[in-house]
Amino acid sequence: MENDCCTISVCVLASGSKGNAIYVSDGRNAILVDAGLSGIEIERRMHAAGLAMGAVKAIVVSHEHSDHIRGVGILSRRYKLPVYLSEGTRKAAGSQLGKVHDIRNFDIGRAFAIDGLAIHPFATSHDAEDPAGFTIGCNGHKIGICTDLGIATGMVKEHLKACRLLVLEANHDPAMLMEGPYPWPLKQRIKSRNGHLSNEASGELLAEVSHAGLCHVVLAHLSETNNTPHKALHGVNKVLGRGPRPFQIHVACQDRCTQLLAIP
């Protein structure tokens, strides 16, 4: 359960190609960043983590791929939640969203607020119409959520600096991808500038944005076919080296939620 004090806490409810959803709270109100599982499964994960759907005030959508929006419509209708997304993402999603309670468009690059949470969407490099990563701030603290990107641009790095908690993509082990069962065009897409970060590329990004105030890093969007938690950790740690670090590294999974991670 959450504390009553106002601090940002995060629980990755699911992460991977079968569905993504992240719970972010300031201790009183909460949002979901993406809702790519069924409504029933997201409710089940929330209950398992001791989290209340009644605290959720909105759903924020990163892009239109089904593993990020599958449960958006049903949860929006069931709990009367506004859905925040860019106009490009709304148009690209089309009928996949279904009927929603209330749509509120944001512009990538322009911050907006949901209750006490200050949200700043920034552009990412992915094969979607208008994909976004997010920083979310509250009471002087900031977290960063950045999955589904082929490269970490200078803009991405700039936004992720000074975050106290990061959710970063570590999608694939390059050798597993190239030796695995995917058809060649899909392998090329995943490796491209508009695809997904490898474990080593995630480690390189983390090495650039790490600082003394960083508390938690969650490696996310691991491929079930082309990665393992062990390989993700090994690939990132190989880049970071063996020296002391101020943060803990966690690995998000597809089939269960992480612990609730709070910024002290």
C-alpha positions in Angstrom: 0.0 0.0 0.0 1.0 3.6 -0.6 1.9 6.1 2.1 -0.1 9.3 2.5 2.9 11.5 2.0 3.3 13.4 -1.3 6.1 11.6 -3.2 6.1 10.0 -6.6 5.7 6.2 -6.7 5.7 3.9 -9.7 4.5 0.4 -10.3 5.1 -1.2 -13.7 1.9 -3.3 -14.0 3.1 -5.0 -17.2 5.9 -4.5 -19.8 6.5 -6.3 -23.1 5.1 -6.9 -26.5 1.9 -8.4 -25.1 0.9 -5.3 -23.1 2.3 -2.3 -21.2 0.9 -0.3 -18.3 2.6 1.9 -15.7 0.9 3.2 -12.5 2.3 6.6 -11.3 1.1 8.3 -8.1 1.8 11.3 -6.0 0.5 9.5 -2.9 -3.1 10.8 -3.3 -3.9 10.8 -7.0 -2.6 8.5 -9.8 -2.5 8.1 -13.5 -1.9 5.1 -15.8 0.8 5.6 -18.5 -0.6 3.3 -21.3 -3.1 0.6 -20.7 -2.2 -2.2 -23.1 -3.7 -5.2 -21.2 -7.4 -6.0 -21.0 -9.4 -3.9 -18.5 -9.9 -7.0 -16.3 -6.2 -7.8 -16.3 -5.2 -4.3 -15.4 -7.7 -4.3 -12.5 -6.3 -7.7 -11.4 -2.7 -6.4 -11.4 -3.7 -3.3 -9.5 -5.4 -5.4 -6.9 -2.4 -7.7 -6.6 -0.1 -4.7 -6.0 -2.5 -3.3 -3.3 -3.4 -0.3 -5.6 -6.9 1.2 -5.9 -8.4 2.0 -9.3 -10.4 4.7 -7.5 -7.2 6.7 -7.1 -6.5 6.8 -10.9 -7.6 10.1 -12.4 -6.5 9.7 -16.0 -4.8 7.5 -18.7 -1.9 9.0 -20.6 -1.0 7.3 -23.9 2.4 7.2 -25.4 1.5 5.9 -28.9 -1.1 3.9 -30.8 0.3 0.4 -30.9 -2.2 -2.1 -29.5 0.2 -3.3 -26.7 -0.2 0.2 -25.3 -3.9 1.0 -25.8 -5.8 -2.3 -25.6 -7.5 -1.5 -22.3 -7.8 2.3 -22.7 -11.4 2.4 -23.9 -12.9 0.0 -21.3 -11.1 1.6 -18.4 -12.0 5.1 -19.5 -15.7 4.2 -19.8 -15.8 2.1 -16.6 -14.1 4.7 -14.4 -15.0 7.8 -16.3 -11.3 8.6 -16.9 -10.1 11.2 -19.3 -7.6 10.0 -21.9 -4.6 12.2 -22.7 -2.9 11.6 -26.0 -1.5 13.6 -29.0 -3.8 14.3 -32.0 -1.5 12.3 -34.2 -1.8 9.3 -31.9 -5.6 9.7 -31.7 -6.0 9.6 -35.4 -3.6 6.7 -35.9 -5.4 4.7 -33.2 -8.7 5.1 -34.9 -11.2 2.5 -33.8 -8.7 0.6 -31.7 -9.4 3.0 -28.8 -13.1 2.3 -28.9 -15.4 4.8 -27.2 -13.7 6.8 -24.4 -15.2 8.9 -21.6 -13.2 12.0 -22.5 -10.3 12.7 -24.9 -7.8 15.5 -24.1 -5.1 16.2 -26.6 -1.6 17.2 -25.7 1.2 18.6 -27.9 4.5 16.8 -27.7 7.0 19.2 -26.2 4.4 21.1 -24.2 3.9 20.3 -20.5 0.5 19.8 -18.9 -0.8 18.9 -15.5 -3.1 16.2 -14.1 -3.9 17.2 -10.5 -0.5 17.4 -8.7 1.5 15.7 -11.5 3.3 17.8 -14.0 3.7 15.8 -17.2 6.1 16.7 -20.1 5.8 14.6 -23.2 8.9 14.5 -25.5 9.4 13.0 -28.9 10.9 9.5 -29.3 12.2 7.6 -32.4 9.7 4.8 -33.0 7.6 3.5 -35.9 4.4 5.1 -34.7 2.7 8.3 -35.8 3.6 10.6 -33.0 5.3 8.6 -30.2 6.2 10.1 -26.8 8.2 9.5 -23.7 7.3 11.4 -20.5 8.8 13.0 -17.6 6.5 13.4 -14.6 7.2 15.8 -11.8 5.8 16.4 -8.3 7.1 18.3 -5.3 10.5 19.0 -6.9 11.0 15.3 -7.9 11.0 14.0 -11.5 10.7 10.6 -13.1 11.2 9.5 -16.7 9.4 6.9 -18.8 11.0 6.1 -22.1 10.2 2.8 -23.9 9.7 2.0 -27.5 12.6 3.9 -29.2 15.2 2.9 -31.7 17.8 5.5 -30.7 18.3 7.8 -27.7 18.4 11.3 -29.3 19.9 14.3 -27.7 16.4 15.4 -26.8 15.6 12.2 -25.0 18.8 12.4 -23.0 18.2 16.0 -22.1 14.7 15.2 -20.8 15.9 12.2 -18.8 18.6 14.1 -16.9 17.9 14.8 -13.2 15.2 12.1 -13.0 15.1 10.3 -9.7 13.5 7.2 -11.2 13.7 5.9 -14.8 11.8 3.3 -16.8 14.0 2.6 -19.7 13.6 0.1 -22.6 16.0 -2.8 -22.8 14.2 -4.7 -25.5 16.6 -7.3 -27.0 20.0 -9.0 -26.9 21.4 -8.5 -30.3 22.7 -12.0 -30.7 19.4 -13.5 -29.7 17.6 -11.3 -32.1 19.8 -12.1 -35.1 19.8 -15.9 -34.3 16.2 -16.1 -33.4 13.0 -17.0 -35.3 11.8 -13.6 -36.4 11.7 -13.0 -40.2 14.5 -10.8 -41.5 12.4 -7.7 -42.2 11.1 -7.7 -38.6 14.7 -8.1 -37.3 15.7 -5.1 -39.3 12.8 -3.1 -38.1 13.7 -3.8 -34.4 17.3 -2.9 -35.0 16.5 0.3 -36.9 16.3 3.9 -35.6 12.6 3.5 -35.3 12.6 0.2 -33.6 13.7 -0.8 -30.0 16.8 -0.3 -27.8 19.1 -3.2 -27.2 20.4 -4.0 -23.7 23.7 -2.4 -24.5 22.1 0.7 -26.0 19.9 1.0 -22.8 23.1 0.8 -20.7 24.7 3.5 -22.8 21.7 5.8 -22.3 21.7 5.1 -18.6 25.4 5.9 -18.3 24.8 9.3 -19.9 21.9 10.3 -17.7 22.9 8.7 -14.4 23.5 11.1 -11.5 23.9 11.0 -7.7 20.2 11.6 -7.1 19.0 8.7 -9.3 17.3 6.1 -7.0 15.7 3.4 -9.2 16.0 2.2 -12.8 13.4 -0.2 -14.3 14.5 -2.1 -17.4 11.3 -2.5 -19.4 9.8 -3.8 -22.7 12.0 -6.9 -22.7 11.3 -9.2 -25.7 10.1 -12.6 -24.6 11.7 -14.1 -27.7 14.9 -12.1 -28.0 15.9 -11.3 -24.4 15.9 -12.6 -20.8 16.1 -10.7 -17.5 19.6 -12.0 -17.0 20.8 -10.9 -20.4 19.2 -7.5 -19.9 20.9 -6.9 -16.6 24.2 -8.3 -17.9 24.1 -6.1 -21.0 23.4 -2.9 -19.0 25.9 -3.7 -16.3 28.6 -4.5 -18.9 28.3 -0.9 -20.1 28.0 0.6 -16.6 31.0 -1.2 -15.2 31.6 -2.5 -11.7 31.9 0.7 -9.8 29.5 1.9 -7.1 26.2 3.4 -8.2 23.5 5.3 -6.3 20.6 3.5 -7.9 19.0 0.0 -7.9 18.2 -1.7 -11.1 14.9 -3.6 -11.5 13.6 -5.7 -14.4 9.9 -5.4 -15.4 8.2 -8.5 -16.7 5.2 -9.3 -18.9 3.4 -11.6 -16.6 3.5 -9.7 -13.2 3.9 -6.3 -11.8 6.9 -4.8 -10.1 7.0 -3.7 -6.5 5.8 -0.2 -5.8 8.9 1.9 -6.1 8.9 5.2 -4.2 11.3 8.2 -4.4 12.5 8.8 -0.8 
